[in-house]
Each structure stands twice: as structure tokens, then as C-alpha cells.
Amino acid sequence: MKGRMNIIAAVILTAVLFLALGRTARTEERIVLLVSSNEAPFKEAVTGFREHLSRQGVQAGYEVFSLDSDAAKAGPAIQKIKTGGARLVVTLGSMATDAALRGITDIPIIACLVLRTDNLKKAPNATGVGLEFPLETQFAWLQKMLPEVRSIGVLYNPNENQKRINAAAEIARKAGMRLEAHEVNEARDIPAALDSLSRRVEVLWGLADGLTLSPPVAKNILLFSFRNSIPFIGPSAAWVKAGALYSLDWDYADLGAQCAEMAQKVLAGAAPSSLPAATPRKVLYSLNLVTARQMKIDLPDQLVRGARQTY
């Protein structure tokens, strides 16, 4: 009798374990991370993504494909992803995102660490969080940093940024400022454009633009700023380190968490197209205090203390 009871108990225990393991297998979500680079911001975003889902109790198995900043690796990675049975693809960086949007149409895609989200809106299986801060946010911070400024200069390529310039001009007007936007179609026209702005503006705004803020142009921009004592608002901390007065920066772990919130909704059944692409919800910033001293700009102590990093 005792032996029979032991057998029954063993059978029941086996059944319970089988059901438990089966439930775990069924609830674990297979997520692919397609990462453009192994640099620190990408690692921080991946960590933020995984930690958020873990805190929410989402059981996930991850497969990571790193392109190592090599576009040639994208094709083979996409082919493996398409046949691997993933529930969700999370892309980090423009290289990874562009490759996924071109090659994957039947798996949901959440994009992170992309400058702008225009391409995501064209793909019914994609959404994500862009790096570009809303224009309203950028101008609000300009007023915090330089409250006396009334005239703002900017160089832009109309093929890339005409709509943004139109919107920025209206936002500046409502804030009591004037946007002096100078159209540039070729890099060789930039020195003359800067010279024109030098007589009309108090600050130069670095709107993200593939032509006017390209690496070969950086020296011209920064020399213009120093020679004319016109502070330059950089598009990133690297520009601040090189001499820009300040830039708005990102909390990469929080960007990863934002993408994880979207991923959780998609895993629960929401269509990516039903989730509007988002902008960063957290604003950090960097300051160049040497530039501020040279240009006799008095930054409030509170802003200096609040900077993510100073130079």
C-alpha cells in the first residue's frame, strides 16, 4: 500500500512539473535584439529594455545580433531572424532599423536609438522611440539657458528640413523670438551663409541636418561661433566637448525602458501601427563652461549643477 501511494505521489508530482514547465515555455516570449553597434549607449539601452520587462514580470528569451557598425552583416542577420520564430524584433540604431524595415514585414518591430521616426510611420509592423527632441522642448531649453536671446540663426538643407524649419519659425515667434533660417544646398555655401548670419543673430542652433552639420563642416561652425562670440547649440555632447555651449542629451537606459513599454503592449496583442512613435520623455544636457566664460555667458548655478556632464 505504501509503495502504491509513493507511485501515485510521484505521478502527481511529475504531472505538476510537466504543467509548470509547459506553462513557462508557453509564456516565455522570444525577442530578437538587432543592434547596430556595441558602443556604450547601445548597451545601456539594451539593459534598460531587458530590466524593464523583467520588472514587469515578462518572461523573455533573447537572441542578440550585433552588426558591429558593419552594414554588410545586416543581410545575413535579417535572414536568420526571419526564419527563427521571433515574436518581436527590437532594433537599436539607424543601421539596424533600416535593415529590418527593408527586410521584415511580418514580425513586429520596435525601433530605438534612431534620430527620427518618419520611416517607422510608413511601416505597419513598426513603431518606436526617436532621439529627436520635440521642437517645443528644444526652444524651451534655449530660453532656460539664454533667456535674453531674441534672434536665433540656423543653417538647413531644405530637402531634409524645410518642414521642421517652418514649424520652428512659428514656435519661435510664439515664444517672442525670431528664427533667421538660411537655406544651404551645398557644403561650399556654408561659410558665406555663416557670414550672413553673423550680423543678424545672437545664437546659432544646430538643427540635425546631414548637410549643414556633417563632420567636414564642424570646424567652420565652431570657428564661426568663437570668432563672433555667438554661442552654438550642439546636436550632441560630442559637439559640446568640441566647443558648443550646450546640447540636450539622452538617458539611454530610459530610452530602452520606453521601447520596452511599447514591446509589452505589442506582446499583449497591440498592433505596432496602433502605437504612435514617441520622443524621449527624459531630457539631460551637457555644458561647456570654458565656452561660457570666453563668451561671458552667465549660466545659473542650478543649471550648472544639473548638467549631466560639463567641460
N, C-alpha and C positions, 0 to 999 in steps of 0.2 A: 504493500500500500504506500509506504513511504517513498519507494523508488518511483512508483507511478506518479505521485504528487510532484516529485522532482522533475520528471519528464514534462508534465503539464506546465510547471512553472518555467522551465527552460523554453518551451514552445511559445508561451505567452511573452516572455522577455524578448525572444527573437523577433516576434511579430511587432512588438513595440519599437524595437530598434530599427526594424525594416521600415516601419511607417515614418519614424522620426527622420531617418536618413533620406527617405524618399521625399519627405516634405522639404528638407533642406535643399535637396537637389533641385526640386521644382521652383523654390523661391529664390535661389541664387541667380542673379542677373549677370549675363556675360556682357561686359563692356570693353570695347576696344579704345585705347588711347593712342591717337596718331599725333606724334609730337615733332614739330619742325626742328627743334634744337635741344641740346642738353644743357643750355646755359641756365643760370640761377632762376630767372623769372619763370621759366617753363617748369622747373622742378617745384617751385613754390606754388604755382597754380595747380599742378597735379596733386600735390599734398593737400591743398585746400579743398580740392574736389573730393578726394577719397575720404578725408576726415569728415567732411560734412555728411556724406552718405552714410558713413559708419555711425555717426552720432544719431542719425535718423533711423537707424536700425535696418538699413537697406543692405541685404547680403549680396555681395557682388564679387564676381571673379573677373580679374583684369588681365588683359593682354596689351602690352605696350610695344608699339612700333616707333622707333626713333629714326628720323630722316637724317640726323646729324648735319643739318644745313645743306644737304646734297639732294637736289631735285631729282636726280636720276634714281634715287631709292624709292620715290613715290609710287611709280607704276607697279613694281613687284609687291609692295606693301598693300596697295589697293586690291590687287588680285587675291592675296591671301585673306584679306578682310571680307571680301565678297563671298568667299566660299567657307568662311569659318563659323557661320551661325551666330553672329553677334546680334544682341538686342538693340545696341546703341553704339554709335561711333562718336567719340569726343575728339575734336581736333584742336590743337594748340598751335597758333601761329598761322600766318598767311600761306606759307608754302604747303603745309598740311591741309589747310582748309580748302584752298583752291583745287588741290588734287582730289580731295574727297568729293567736292561738289561736281567736278567733272566726271568722276568715275562711279559714284554710288548714288543710286536713285531710289532704292527700295529698303534702305535702312535709315532710321532717324539719325540726324547729325546735330550735335550741339557744338558750336564753334566758340573758341575762347582765344584771347590774345590776337585778335585781328583788329586792324586800325578802324575800319569802317564796316558796316553791316549791309551795305547796299546789295551785294551779291546774294546774301542769305535770303533776302526778301523775294528773290526770283526763284528760289528752290522750295517746293512744297514740303520737302522732307528735312528742312534745316531751319535752325534758329540759333541764337547765341548772344554773347555779350561783346560789344566792341570796345576798343580802347579810347575812342574819341569822346572827350567830354562834351556835353551839350554847349552850344554857343552861349547860352544864358549863364551857364556856370563859369565859362572862361572869362566873360566880361565882368561878372560879379567879383571874381578874384582879382581882376585887374584893378577894379575900384578899391578893393581892400588894400592892395599893395601900393597903388599910386593914386590916391583919392583926388589929387589936384589935376590929373590929366584930363584933357578935353579932346585932343586930336590924336588919332591912332592911325599909324601907317601900316600897310600890308602889301606885299607883292603876291601875285597869284597868277596861275595858269588858268585861263577861262575854260579850257576843255575839261579841266578837272574840278574846278572850284567855283564856277560862276554862281550856281545856286546858293552855295554857302556864303559867298560874299554878299549877295542880295539880302539874305536873311540877317547876316551880321550887321550890315548897314542899318537895318531897321531896329535891331536890338540896341545898337549903339545910340541911335537917335532917341529912343525911348529913355535911355539912361542918361541923357544930357551930354552925349559925346558925339564926335564926328569921325566917321571912318574914311580915311583917304586911301582908297584902293587903287593900286597901279597894276594894270594888266601887263603881263610879260609872256611872250610867246617863244622866246629863245633865250638860252642862258647868257648869250653875249650882250643882251639888252639890260641885264641886271644892274651893272654899275651906273648906267645913265638913269635908270629908274630910281635907284637909291639916292642919287644926287638930287633928283627932282623932289623926293620926299623929304630930304634933309631940311628944306626951308619951310615945310608945312606941318610937321608932326612933332609930337613930344615923346612918343614911344613907338617902337616897331614890334608888331605882333607876328609871331611865327606860326602862321596857319600851315598845318601839314599839307605839303604840296610836293609832288615828285620832281618838279622842275625847279621851283624857287628855293627849296631847302635841300637840294641834292648835295652830297658831300663836296663836289668841286666848288660849290657856291658858298660854303660855310665861311671860308676865310674872308670873302668880300663882305658878308653880312656882319661878322663880328668886328672887322676893321671899321666899317661904317659906324657901328654903334659906339666904339671907343673914340673915334676921331671927332664925332659930332656930339658926344655925351648924350646920346639918345638910347635909353635902355632897350634891350632886346628881350622879348618874352620868348623863351625857347620852347620847342615842342617836347623836350625830354631832358632828363637830368644830365645827359652827356653834353648837351649844349650849355647848361649852366656851369658845368665844370670847365668848359672852354671859355666862358666869359659872359654868357647871357645872365640877366639879372635874376630871373626865376623861371621855373617851369612847374606845371601841375604834374604830379606823379601818381603811380598806381600802387594799390595794395594787392599784389599778385595772388596771395592766398585767398583774399576775399573775392577776387575775380573768379577763382576756381570754385569757391563756395556758391557764387551766383549761378555759375553754369551747372553746378550740382543740383541746385533748386529746380532749374529747368529740367534736368535729366530725371529727377524724381517724378515730375509731372508726366513726362513722356513715358517713363516706365509704368506709370499707373494708367496709361491709356490715352493721354492727350496727344493730339497731332501737333508736330512741331510748328506747323503753319498757324496754329491757334495761339501760339505764344509769341508775342511781339519781341523782336530783337531789342536788347536792353543796352544801356550805357552804364559805366561804372557808378556804383552807389556811394563809393568812398573816395574822398579826394585827399591826397597827400601833396606835398610840394617841396621843392629844393630851392635854396637861395645861394647866391654868390655875394658874400659880404664884402669881398675885395672890390667887385664892380660897384656895389652900392656906395662904398667910401669914395672911390675915384670919381663917381658921378654926383657925389654929395646928396645921395638919397637917404633920407632918414626913415628907416624901417622900424615900426613899433616893436618894442621888446617882446610883446606877446607873439607876434608873427615869427620873430627870430627863434623863440623858444619852441614854437610849434612845428618848425621845419623838420622834415624827415632827415635831411642832411644839408649841411652848409659847407661852403668852400671859401 
